[in-house]
Amino acid sequence: MFSSFIKKTVDDTSGATAIEYGLILALIALAMIGALTSFAGTAVAMWDDVATRVVAATGA
């Protein structure tokens, strides 16, 4: 009885699929965070340039 439980537990692969999907989701999230971090730096630099040019154009 106990050995059949162990065999069923070892042969069960339903949790492996959930873990694989979780790992894929984590990798996608890391890629998105990296891309957004890179984009944020570019966007901040762009808006700083716009602010500088507006101040220069208005003479304020």
PyMOL CGO cylinders between C-alpha atoms (Angstrom):
from pymol import cmd
from pymol.cgo import CYLINDER

trace = [
    CYLINDER, 0.00, 0.00, 0.00, 2.72, 2.48, 0.97, 0.3, 1, 1, 1, 1, 1, 1,
    CYLINDER, 2.72, 2.48, 0.97, 4.89, 1.46, -1.99, 0.3, 1, 1, 1, 1, 1, 1,
    CYLINDER, 4.89, 1.46, -1.99, 2.02, 2.06, -4.42, 0.3, 1, 1, 1, 1, 1, 1,
    CYLINDER, 2.02, 2.06, -4.42, 1.57, 5.56, -2.94, 0.3, 1, 1, 1, 1, 1, 1,
    CYLINDER, 1.57, 5.56, -2.94, 5.27, 6.29, -3.42, 0.3, 1, 1, 1, 1, 1, 1,
    CYLINDER, 5.27, 6.29, -3.42, 5.14, 4.98, -7.00, 0.3, 1, 1, 1, 1, 1, 1,
    CYLINDER, 5.14, 4.98, -7.00, 2.11, 7.16, -7.82, 0.3, 1, 1, 1, 1, 1, 1,
    CYLINDER, 2.11, 7.16, -7.82, 3.81, 10.18, -6.26, 0.3, 1, 1, 1, 1, 1, 1,
    CYLINDER, 3.81, 10.18, -6.26, 7.04, 9.65, -8.20, 0.3, 1, 1, 1, 1, 1, 1,
    CYLINDER, 7.04, 9.65, -8.20, 5.20, 9.06, -11.49, 0.3, 1, 1, 1, 1, 1, 1,
    CYLINDER, 5.20, 9.06, -11.49, 2.88, 12.07, -11.07, 0.3, 1, 1, 1, 1, 1, 1,
    CYLINDER, 2.88, 12.07, -11.07, 3.93, 14.81, -13.50, 0.3, 1, 1, 1, 1, 1, 1,
    CYLINDER, 3.93, 14.81, -13.50, 0.97, 17.17, -13.18, 0.3, 1, 1, 1, 1, 1, 1,
    CYLINDER, 0.97, 17.17, -13.18, 2.89, 19.49, -10.85, 0.3, 1, 1, 1, 1, 1, 1,
    CYLINDER, 2.89, 19.49, -10.85, 5.85, 19.62, -13.23, 0.3, 1, 1, 1, 1, 1, 1,
    CYLINDER, 5.85, 19.62, -13.23, 3.75, 21.36, -15.87, 0.3, 1, 1, 1, 1, 1, 1,
    CYLINDER, 3.75, 21.36, -15.87, 2.65, 24.01, -13.38, 0.3, 1, 1, 1, 1, 1, 1,
    CYLINDER, 2.65, 24.01, -13.38, 6.27, 24.58, -12.37, 0.3, 1, 1, 1, 1, 1, 1,
    CYLINDER, 6.27, 24.58, -12.37, 7.33, 24.91, -16.01, 0.3, 1, 1, 1, 1, 1, 1,
    CYLINDER, 7.33, 24.91, -16.01, 4.60, 27.46, -16.68, 0.3, 1, 1, 1, 1, 1, 1,
    CYLINDER, 4.60, 27.46, -16.68, 5.66, 29.34, -13.56, 0.3, 1, 1, 1, 1, 1, 1,
    CYLINDER, 5.66, 29.34, -13.56, 9.27, 29.44, -14.73, 0.3, 1, 1, 1, 1, 1, 1,
    CYLINDER, 9.27, 29.44, -14.73, 8.23, 30.66, -18.18, 0.3, 1, 1, 1, 1, 1, 1,
    CYLINDER, 8.23, 30.66, -18.18, 6.10, 33.38, -16.60, 0.3, 1, 1, 1, 1, 1, 1,
    CYLINDER, 6.10, 33.38, -16.60, 9.00, 34.43, -14.37, 0.3, 1, 1, 1, 1, 1, 1,
    CYLINDER, 9.00, 34.43, -14.37, 11.34, 34.69, -17.36, 0.3, 1, 1, 1, 1, 1, 1,
    CYLINDER, 11.34, 34.69, -17.36, 8.79, 36.78, -19.27, 0.3, 1, 1, 1, 1, 1, 1,
    CYLINDER, 8.79, 36.78, -19.27, 8.39, 39.06, -16.25, 0.3, 1, 1, 1, 1, 1, 1,
    CYLINDER, 8.39, 39.06, -16.25, 12.16, 39.50, -15.96, 0.3, 1, 1, 1, 1, 1, 1,
    CYLINDER, 12.16, 39.50, -15.96, 12.41, 40.35, -19.65, 0.3, 1, 1, 1, 1, 1, 1,
    CYLINDER, 12.41, 40.35, -19.65, 9.61, 42.90, -19.31, 0.3, 1, 1, 1, 1, 1, 1,
    CYLINDER, 9.61, 42.90, -19.31, 11.23, 44.51, -16.26, 0.3, 1, 1, 1, 1, 1, 1,
    CYLINDER, 11.23, 44.51, -16.26, 14.55, 44.75, -18.08, 0.3, 1, 1, 1, 1, 1, 1,
    CYLINDER, 14.55, 44.75, -18.08, 12.95, 46.29, -21.15, 0.3, 1, 1, 1, 1, 1, 1,
    CYLINDER, 12.95, 46.29, -21.15, 10.91, 48.77, -19.11, 0.3, 1, 1, 1, 1, 1, 1,
    CYLINDER, 10.91, 48.77, -19.11, 13.95, 49.77, -17.08, 0.3, 1, 1, 1, 1, 1, 1,
    CYLINDER, 13.95, 49.77, -17.08, 15.86, 50.50, -20.27, 0.3, 1, 1, 1, 1, 1, 1,
    CYLINDER, 15.86, 50.50, -20.27, 12.90, 52.37, -21.76, 0.3, 1, 1, 1, 1, 1, 1,
    CYLINDER, 12.90, 52.37, -21.76, 12.41, 54.40, -18.57, 0.3, 1, 1, 1, 1, 1, 1,
    CYLINDER, 12.41, 54.40, -18.57, 15.95, 55.76, -18.73, 0.3, 1, 1, 1, 1, 1, 1,
    CYLINDER, 15.95, 55.76, -18.73, 15.46, 56.79, -22.35, 0.3, 1, 1, 1, 1, 1, 1,
    CYLINDER, 15.46, 56.79, -22.35, 12.07, 58.38, -21.64, 0.3, 1, 1, 1, 1, 1, 1,
    CYLINDER, 12.07, 58.38, -21.64, 13.39, 60.38, -18.68, 0.3, 1, 1, 1, 1, 1, 1,
    CYLINDER, 13.39, 60.38, -18.68, 16.30, 61.66, -20.75, 0.3, 1, 1, 1, 1, 1, 1,
    CYLINDER, 16.30, 61.66, -20.75, 13.92, 62.66, -23.55, 0.3, 1, 1, 1, 1, 1, 1,
    CYLINDER, 13.92, 62.66, -23.55, 11.61, 64.60, -21.23, 0.3, 1, 1, 1, 1, 1, 1,
    CYLINDER, 11.61, 64.60, -21.23, 14.58, 66.30, -19.54, 0.3, 1, 1, 1, 1, 1, 1,
    CYLINDER, 14.58, 66.30, -19.54, 15.71, 67.44, -22.99, 0.3, 1, 1, 1, 1, 1, 1,
    CYLINDER, 15.71, 67.44, -22.99, 12.20, 68.72, -23.77, 0.3, 1, 1, 1, 1, 1, 1,
    CYLINDER, 12.20, 68.72, -23.77, 12.07, 70.61, -20.48, 0.3, 1, 1, 1, 1, 1, 1,
    CYLINDER, 12.07, 70.61, -20.48, 15.48, 72.18, -21.13, 0.3, 1, 1, 1, 1, 1, 1,
    CYLINDER, 15.48, 72.18, -21.13, 14.46, 73.26, -24.64, 0.3, 1, 1, 1, 1, 1, 1,
    CYLINDER, 14.46, 73.26, -24.64, 11.15, 74.72, -23.41, 0.3, 1, 1, 1, 1, 1, 1,
    CYLINDER, 11.15, 74.72, -23.41, 12.93, 76.73, -20.73, 0.3, 1, 1, 1, 1, 1, 1,
    CYLINDER, 12.93, 76.73, -20.73, 15.47, 77.93, -23.31, 0.3, 1, 1, 1, 1, 1, 1,
    CYLINDER, 15.47, 77.93, -23.31, 12.73, 78.84, -25.81, 0.3, 1, 1, 1, 1, 1, 1,
    CYLINDER, 12.73, 78.84, -25.81, 10.60, 80.76, -23.32, 0.3, 1, 1, 1, 1, 1, 1,
    CYLINDER, 10.60, 80.76, -23.32, 13.51, 82.46, -21.60, 0.3, 1, 1, 1, 1, 1, 1,
    CYLINDER, 13.51, 82.46, -21.60, 12.17, 81.50, -18.20, 0.3, 1, 1, 1, 1, 1, 1,
]
cmd.load_cgo(trace, "trace")
